[in-house]
Amino acid sequence: MNPEENISPSSPRILLVDDEPGTLLSFSTLLKSHSLRNVVCLEDSRKVLPFLEKHHTRLQPVALVILDLSMPFLPGQDLLLEIREQYPDITIIVMTATNEIDTAVDCMKNGAIDYLVKPVETNRFLSSVRHALETQQLKEEVLHLSRHILSDTLENPHVFSSIITQDSKMTAIFRYIEAICRSNQPVLITGETGVGKELIARALHYCGRQTREFIAVNVAGLDDSMFTDTLFGHKKGAFTGADSSREGLIAQAAGGTLFLDEIGDLNPQSQVKLLRLIQEYEYYPLGSDLPRKTDTRVITATNQDLKHLMETGIFRRDLY
């Protein structure tokens, strides 16, 4: 597999290391079928450290290494120690055909987050990978947040040039935006009409995804069918007049940002669909029985009091 393959920057980079080509093909295909497309495979363990030296960068780090223990040239246990010493920020999962308690304990002591015994059951493998990526993301966000909150300067001051201010509280907000800009977590922006919520959303986008699309849509007044068609698109024949399939705004914003303004006015049926999109990163175009995956980041904004809307049953508590 080509390490230089052009993948969305929001997709976590996973390095699979195993001397069996069939294992690499099987697991890489499984990961990509679950929207983890930034997968690099290496059969030769001796190439791992040079790869990390070249490709483990601040802008797109290697989030996870899945490492086989039984390999020629450089054994997996030795490689585990080398990675932990040189790249302590990388999360590691160990795989082996040997079900030995002592080996498992040693690997966990040496920094592996999980120990999988081959043949690995599909759900067990995916669960381990998701847990490792979630753990890695939390670590990165905490470090990133700490670095920016404690700093007195901005890394990307030009991103905030459209917001004229000398207020120290606004500068603190700018630093917070820089701290969370590379995360794929959804964001809620609140404030009165006219305070610049979309300017904040655009700054957040251009801090972390400046090479991708920023698409804004006001969802106030959209009924459920219009909301679904606008965001998720439709298949040919989904309704009268649907003479051809159409991509929605989610697809157009792939790898970028979808900004939903006036989220407090969203109707209950559409709130359920938005909740699924945020939780599972998947959606259903109108007329389709098959879900589609997305890596689009969702930013929402409202001038309403969502806590009050929850108390009155208008806004879903789980979505909030």
Disulfide bonds with the S-S distance in Angstrom:
none
